[in-house]
Each structure stands twice: as structure tokens, then as C-alpha cells.
């Protein structure tokens, strides 16, 4: 007998939406970010090393179709028949002129096995012309997920990590993107410097006020070749890491506060061992997911039971 989950999970949503297995296949289209090229800042976010989550086949010297085909070849070794979402993942994937974006998105959608797009971007890098085009794609029958990097809802934290955006930027972006048929996602990091447990739980309350469909969360990781790696080495007291057990409890409390309609796509992510400095929990995503589900059951907690709409 199928056991009902205590939270809204992304896998079930995708299965119900498409009726088949649909896998994201990553693309590196050669974008940059406004806090790297000098438009808003230099150096990028202090925690960021994009190579920690880009698959080996994702290289901007390759065409989008080539990357999709190589990604499909990779996943076809694990799974049988399925469709794919072209995931524009690296850096800020709306940070280009509309004409260029249209060409890239259309190239990905031209693949016969691609049924939609996932576009990772920043809330301060989306304009209404791009939103209009993405809405047109939805009206053509494609699934379009627009995923905003929030990272924190605390403006001081965003300043400290050189994010060069504010939570007000996020509120504005979600407001303009709402009611267009787009699937709106967000990404959040728990444990950023200067934030305590109460601050992290406040993120759940703040995010629940947004017209958001899907949320990804994971813990802070220190990875090589980042400003944060330098800070961790020279000023380690600015960081306060959780044990895995404490992190699981934090996630459970976070879920209890989260709006019951928000789909949770991820609780955890661990960078490749050759790039990760700290913390090293040594678990896969599915293993932490199982621990969260077990803790929800043990504590008899379900998503949204402490949600307050006021």
C-alpha cells in the first residue's frame, strides 16, 4: 500500500503532471552573472563555485543540442523510456538579450524528447519581455519552470555573501512572474554566516508569502576556490555548522512552517568530494530524504501544520 507523504514532493508532482518519468538534463549555455561581470558587483557570491554541480558533459563550447544528447545518453544507462526537461543551470540563465535567449530556449525545445525548460536565474535579472516570451511557450504547451536563486530572505545576509540582490527583488520578480502559467521555483541555503536557527525558520515564513510553486533547500557547503573557502580558513568563527541530526530537525521544523501548497524538490545536496571542504556528511540526497521522512513520522509533523497565513 502506498504511504502518503507528510510533505508535497516534486517526484510525485512530475509523475502526476506528465504521467511518465521526466528527467532534468543540465545545460551550460555560457552565461555569467551581474555580480561577477561588474554590472552590480565583482567576484560573485562568496559561496559559489559552479563546477560543483555541473555534470562533466556540460561545457559551453558544446552546442545546446550536443549537451542534451550527451545528458540523455548518460541517463538512458540508468532509466528506460522517459522525457526530459532542458535545465539551463549554470550562472544566470536570463542574463542576455531576449533575441539570444529565444534562440537558446528554442534550440533546446526543438529536441524531440524535451518537453519543457527549467531556467535558473536571479530575481533581479528577469524582465517583462522575457516573462512574456516564457508565457508564450507555456501557451504552446511546454512546461516552463523558472527557478529564482533566493539563497536567503535576510537582506544583511545577502549583502554579506555578495549576492548583490535584496529580498524585495525576489518579491517583485515573483509578483511579475505570477499568473502566467509558469512553474515558479526558489532556491535557499540554510546555515549562511550570521544566521541562527530562528533566522532560518523565518525564511519558511517569508517564502510562504510568495506565489511560489517549488522550493529547493540545502545546507551551506564550503567548497574549494571560493571566497567563503578563504573566510573559513582565516575566520572560521564566522561559521556555525550543524550536525546532520540537528540539520534534519531544522528541516522538519522548516517544513511545519511552510505553506502546505509549496512543493519541496530537495532537502539536501553534497558537492563532489574532491571539491567539498566542509561539512562532510557523506550521504546522498535520497539518504537524507529518507532521514527527513523518518523524522517527520517520528515527530508526527506534516507540512504546513504550523503555517500562519497572517
C-alpha positions in Angstrom: 0.0 0.0 0.0 1.3 3.4 -0.9 2.1 5.5 2.1 1.0 9.2 1.9 4.0 11.6 2.4 3.9 14.2 5.0 5.0 16.9 2.6 4.4 17.7 -1.1 7.2 16.1 -3.1 8.5 17.0 -6.5 8.8 13.5 -7.8 5.0 12.9 -7.3 4.2 16.2 -8.9 6.2 15.4 -12.0 4.7 12.0 -12.3 1.2 13.3 -11.9 1.9 16.2 -14.4 3.4 14.1 -17.2 2.3 10.5 -16.4 5.8 9.3 -17.2 9.3 9.6 -15.8 10.8 13.0 -16.7 14.4 13.8 -16.0 16.2 17.1 -16.0 19.3 17.3 -18.3 21.7 20.1 -17.4 23.0 22.7 -19.9 25.8 25.2 -19.5 25.0 27.9 -22.1 27.9 30.2 -21.2 26.0 32.8 -19.1 27.6 34.9 -16.4 26.1 36.9 -13.5 25.8 40.7 -12.8 27.7 40.3 -9.6 30.6 38.8 -11.5 30.9 41.0 -14.6 30.9 44.3 -12.7 27.3 45.3 -13.5 26.3 45.0 -9.9 29.5 43.6 -8.3 32.7 41.6 -8.7 33.8 38.2 -7.6 30.3 36.5 -7.5 28.6 35.1 -4.4 31.1 34.2 -1.7 30.0 30.5 -1.6 29.7 29.9 -5.4 31.8 27.5 -7.5 29.5 26.5 -10.4 31.7 23.4 -11.2 30.4 21.7 -8.0 27.0 20.9 -9.6 27.7 20.9 -13.4 27.9 17.4 -14.9 31.0 16.7 -16.9 29.2 16.9 -20.2 28.1 20.5 -19.5 30.6 22.7 -21.3 29.6 25.9 -23.1 31.9 25.1 -26.0 29.4 22.4 -26.9 26.1 23.2 -28.6 22.9 23.0 -26.6 21.7 20.1 -28.6 25.0 18.2 -28.1 24.8 18.8 -24.3 21.2 17.5 -24.3 22.1 14.4 -26.3 25.1 13.6 -24.1 22.9 14.1 -21.0 20.2 11.8 -22.4 22.9 9.2 -23.2 24.1 9.4 -19.6 20.6 9.0 -18.1 19.5 6.3 -20.6 22.0 4.0 -19.0 20.1 4.2 -15.7 16.5 4.5 -16.8 14.3 3.3 -19.6 11.9 5.4 -21.8 11.4 8.9 -20.5 11.2 12.6 -21.5 13.4 15.4 -20.5 13.4 19.0 -19.2 16.3 21.0 -20.5 17.9 22.6 -17.4 19.7 25.9 -18.0 21.6 25.6 -14.8 25.0 27.4 -14.7 25.0 31.0 -13.6 22.2 33.4 -14.5 20.2 32.0 -17.5 18.1 35.0 -18.3 21.1 37.4 -18.3 21.3 38.1 -22.0 19.3 39.9 -24.7 15.9 38.5 -25.5 16.9 37.6 -29.0 19.7 35.4 -27.7 17.6 33.8 -25.1 14.9 32.9 -27.6 17.4 31.2 -29.8 18.8 29.1 -26.9 15.5 28.2 -25.5 14.1 27.3 -28.9 17.1 25.1 -29.7 16.6 23.1 -26.5 12.8 22.7 -27.2 13.5 21.6 -30.7 14.8 18.3 -29.3 12.1 15.6 -29.8 12.5 14.3 -26.3 12.4 17.6 -24.5 9.0 18.6 -23.1 10.0 21.8 -21.3 12.6 24.0 -19.7 14.0 24.7 -16.3 15.6 28.1 -16.2 17.8 29.0 -13.2 18.2 32.8 -12.7 18.3 35.7 -10.3 15.2 37.6 -9.3 16.9 40.9 -10.3 17.6 39.5 -13.8 14.1 38.9 -15.2 12.3 41.5 -17.3 8.7 41.5 -18.5 9.7 40.9 -22.2 11.4 37.6 -21.1 8.4 36.7 -19.0 6.1 37.4 -21.9 8.1 35.1 -24.1 8.1 32.3 -21.5 4.4 32.7 -21.1 4.0 32.2 -24.9 6.0 29.0 -24.6 3.6 27.8 -21.9 0.7 28.6 -24.2 2.4 26.5 -26.9 2.1 23.5 -24.5 5.6 23.5 -22.9 6.3 23.1 -19.2 8.4 26.1 -18.1 9.9 26.2 -14.7 11.5 29.5 -13.7 13.8 29.0 -10.7 15.0 32.0 -8.7 18.1 31.9 -6.6 16.9 33.4 -3.3 19.6 31.9 -1.0 18.3 34.0 1.9 15.4 36.3 2.7 17.6 38.4 5.0 19.0 41.5 3.3 22.0 41.7 5.6 22.9 38.1 4.8 22.5 38.8 1.1 24.9 41.7 1.4 27.4 39.7 3.4 27.6 36.9 0.8 27.9 39.5 -2.1 24.7 38.4 -3.6 24.0 42.0 -4.8 20.3 41.5 -4.6 17.6 42.0 -2.0 14.6 40.1 -0.8 12.5 42.9 -2.2 13.9 42.0 -5.6 12.5 38.5 -5.1 9.1 39.7 -4.1 9.0 41.9 -7.2 10.1 39.1 -9.5 7.7 36.6 -8.2 4.9 39.1 -8.4 5.6 39.9 -12.1 6.0 36.2 -13.0 2.8 35.0 -11.3 -0.4 34.2 -13.1 1.4 33.4 -16.4 1.2 29.6 -16.3 4.9 29.4 -15.3 6.0 26.9 -12.6 7.9 29.2 -10.2 10.7 27.8 -8.1 13.1 29.1 -5.5 16.4 28.0 -4.1 17.5 28.6 -0.5 20.7 27.9 1.5 20.4 27.1 5.2 23.3 28.0 7.5 24.7 31.1 5.8 27.1 33.1 8.0 25.3 35.3 10.6 22.1 33.4 10.5 20.8 31.5 13.6 18.1 28.8 13.8 15.3 31.4 14.2 16.6 33.3 11.2 16.5 30.1 9.1 13.0 29.3 10.2 11.9 32.8 9.4 12.8 32.0 5.8 10.0 29.5 5.7 7.5 32.2 6.8 8.8 34.7 4.3 8.9 32.3 1.4 5.4 31.1 2.2 4.2 34.6 1.3 5.4 34.4 -2.2 3.5 32.9 -5.2 6.0 30.0 -5.3 5.3 26.5 -6.6 8.5 24.6 -5.8 11.3 25.1 -3.3 14.8 23.6 -3.1 16.7 23.8 0.2 20.1 22.6 1.2 22.7 23.2 3.9 25.7 25.6 3.5 28.8 23.9 2.0 32.3 25.3 1.9 33.8 24.4 -1.5 37.2 25.0 -3.0 38.1 28.1 -5.0 35.6 30.4 -3.4 35.7 33.5 -1.2 34.0 31.5 1.5 36.8 28.9 1.5 39.2 31.7 2.3 36.9 33.0 5.0 36.6 29.5 6.5 40.3 29.1 6.7 41.1 32.5 8.1 38.0 33.4 10.2 36.3 30.1 10.9 34.3 31.6 13.9 32.0 33.4 11.4 30.5 30.0 10.6 28.2 27.8 12.7 27.7 24.4 11.2 25.0 21.9 12.3 25.4 18.3 12.9 23.5 16.1 10.5 21.0 15.3 13.2 20.4 18.9 14.0 20.0 19.7 10.3 17.3 17.0 10.0 15.4 18.5 12.9 15.8 22.0 11.4 14.3 20.8 8.1 11.4 19.2 9.8 10.6 22.4 11.7 11.0 24.3 8.5 8.5 22.0 6.7 6.0 22.5 9.5 6.1 26.3 8.9 6.0 26.1 5.1 2.8 26.8 3.2 1.2 23.4 2.6 0.8 24.0 -1.2 4.6 24.5 -1.8 6.3 21.5 -3.5 9.6 20.6 -1.9 12.1 19.5 -4.5 15.2 18.9 -2.4 16.3 18.9 1.2 20.0 18.3 0.7 22.9 18.4 -1.7 26.5 17.4 -1.2 29.3 18.6 -3.5 31.8 16.2 -5.1 34.3 15.0 -2.5 37.3 16.5 -4.5 35.7 20.0 -4.2 34.0 19.9 -0.8 35.9 21.3 2.2 33.2 21.2 4.9 30.9 19.8 6.3 31.3 16.2 5.0 28.2 14.3 5.9 28.9 11.6 3.4 25.3 10.9 2.4 23.4 11.0 -0.9 20.3 13.1 -1.4 18.0 10.1 -1.3 19.5 9.0 2.0 18.9 12.4 3.7 15.4 12.4 2.2 14.7 9.1 3.9 16.0 10.5 7.2 13.8 13.6 6.9 10.7 11.4 6.2 11.5 9.2 9.1 11.9 12.2 11.4 8.6 13.7 10.2 6.9 10.4 11.1 8.6 10.1 14.4 7.7 13.6 15.4 4.2 13.3 13.9 4.7 16.5 11.8 3.3 17.3 8.4 4.0 20.2 6.0 2.2 23.4 6.9 0.7 22.4 10.2 2.3 25.5 11.8 1.8 27.7 8.8 0.2 31.0 9.6 -1.3 33.0 6.7 -1.3 36.2 8.6 
